[in-house]
Amino acid sequence: MTELAATVPRPAARASRVRLWLANPWRRPRLLALLGWGFIAWSLVPVGIAILFSFNAGRSRSVWQGFSLRWYVQDPNLSVLHDPILAHAVLQSLKLASLTMLIATPMGVALSIGLARWRGPVSTASNFLMLLPLVTPEIVLASGLFLVFAHLYVPGGTRLFGRRAQLLGHVTWSIPYVVVVMRGRLFGIGKEYEEAAMDLGAPPMEAMRRVLLPMLAPAIFAAFMIVFALSIDDFITSQFLSSGEGSITLPMLIYGTGRTGENPSLNAVATVMLVLSLSAIGLASVVLQRVARRRGTEEAAARELVRFEI
Amino acid sequence: METLYPRGFWPAISLPGVLWLIALFVVPFYAIAATAAGRLDPIFGSSIPEWNPLYWQPDAFSFVLDGLASPGGIFREVFLRTIAYVALAVGLCLALGYPVAYYMSRLRGRLRNAFLVLMIVPFWVPYLMRIFAWVNLLQDDGLVNRILAATGFLDPQSWLDGRPSTVILGLVYGWVPFLILPLFAALERIDPSLIEGALDLGASPARAFLRVTLPLSKQGILAGTVIIMLPMFGDFYTAQLLGTQKNAMIGTLISFYLTQATAGPAQGRGAALVIVLALLVSSLTVYYLVSTARAARGAGR
């Protein structure tokens, strides 16, 4: 096949090439390659265009009028910096994601270690319980959370809707992801290292603090970042548990004004959201890849990172 | 060795997480059932959850089932539309995603790493940003129409005036990456010598594909399909951003009944709709799990 392609295309060779291709289109996957790279272009170009137009000097969403930071900082009324609603949404998303990360990650790490070592029927049941949110459509969990915050969890008659309910919802949603991130690493490490430390005289707590946790550190860091990115991206839970303007997050802002809003700053808002999400994931993947490279494969780390999303 | 850790240490550190999930995952599930089977406030007429199953009432349920089943029922159209959109979008995702995953599984070396990285990027671009990018492109004066006008290939269209095709393409765009990766994982695991064996034994390439590659990737197809179907059934934001009220999906109804129309029996009906959706989706998940278990048993034999 390669020799054929290299020769000057005489009519006979060309005919046989067509015949060969018809007989086995997969052998030299030109068509597939076209489809594959075409797909990549299709999936990335629209987002790239949105980023590009967030730097547009004019109002148009489709005509390039020169580069500027107008929609980020310069415009006195409409830019992300100066429009109070946009600026507030950025802050609200950041606060929510940071708090979710700080609460969900330690709890999830403890849960994952506990579940990996604890044997018994309760542990099996807890494992099952922990996995359920991963196969539940988010709208179902969000509806349930809405109902408990409307009717059951009303301490002293106050509804928690708004930032507090959003935080509780995001943490619930994130815990299983932390456990899944940690689990891969935990099973890889096994009990031997702690046991060795204890054989050498370390008390159990010390073995955990000085041996297990440092070995888990990259995974813990990745879990922090992934929870942050999940929270920044989340829409349904934030929307169902919101209350009024104070709790509008970035995705909610895009949902609410994406269709009607003539405000070109939305591209800038979306870009800010993208930067937050991608930098968290970038950090996580750099750390995971460092660990993986020590063990040989880069690709495994990338794939591991993807599995969490699924 | 485990005895060196204080007794009950593992349960103790698991406890906060487990309690959290019980309070904010199990109880909310029960709250959905309790609200769907609840009663109405005697004064305000609004839905109240009934926590005791002995007093559960079927009113909201029968209302929703009636709206789904009877011809001309109020939920019927939305429900059928949701199923049609999801079915078409999943079909298109498979038609597009399978060849792409196949191509990716055949790449080697640097090219493969580059492709994998580019493939992963959409996973971490916020979903709403990806859909919003299309809102810009598909405006009446957006880039798509500009390009169409410039090439004369097709007359400019108003893409966002409630066309099912726009919403379905939005769903495909949004969810297809989540299908490709499990497919890729399944295709990559196939031993190439099996395909070579089929070819050597005289199978035509098409036959080898149909009889070897396709059956061996069945688990990946199933896994990917379930993974994208779960969120698609609850997705109402894509239809909202790329369509109009004409494209409302079941999630739109749930969101409306629960969080906006709080007066009267709306919440109970919303909760009953959630249960219908959850049953639909979990039957798909159970089918997937059973078939995976069967495949695993078959492989072990």
Interface residues (C-beta under 8 A of the other chain):
Chain A: A23 N24 P25 W26 R27 P29 L32 A33 L35 G36 F39 I40 W42 S43 L44 P46 V47 I49 A50 F53 S60 R61 S62 M107 G108 A110 L111 I113 G114 L115 R117 W118 V122 S123 S126 L129 M130 L132 P133 V135 T136 P137 E138 I139 V140 L141 S143 G144 L145 F146 L147 V148 A150 H151 L152 L168 G169 V171 T172 I175 V179 K191 E194 E195 M198 P204 A229 I232 D233 F235 I236 Q239 F240 L250 P251 I254 Y255 G258 R259 L266 N267 A270 M273 L274 S277 L278 I281 E298 E299 A302 R303 L305 V306 E309 I310
Chain B: M1 E2 L4 Y5 P6 F9 W10 P11 A12 I13 S14 L15 P16 G17 V18 W20 L21 I22 L24 F25 V26 V27 P28 F29 A31 I32 A34 T35 I48 P49 L96 P99 V100 Y102 Y103 M104 R106 R112 N113 F115 L116 V117 L118 M119 I120 V121 P122 F123 W124 V125 P126 Y127 L128 M129 R130 I131 F132 A133 W134 V135 N136 L137 Q139 D141 G142 L143 R146 L160 Y173 V176 P177 F178 L181 P182 A185 S204 P205 F209 I227 L230 P231 F233 G234 F236 Y237 Q240 L241 G251 I254 S255 L258 T259 Q267 G270 A271 V274 L277 A278 V281 T285
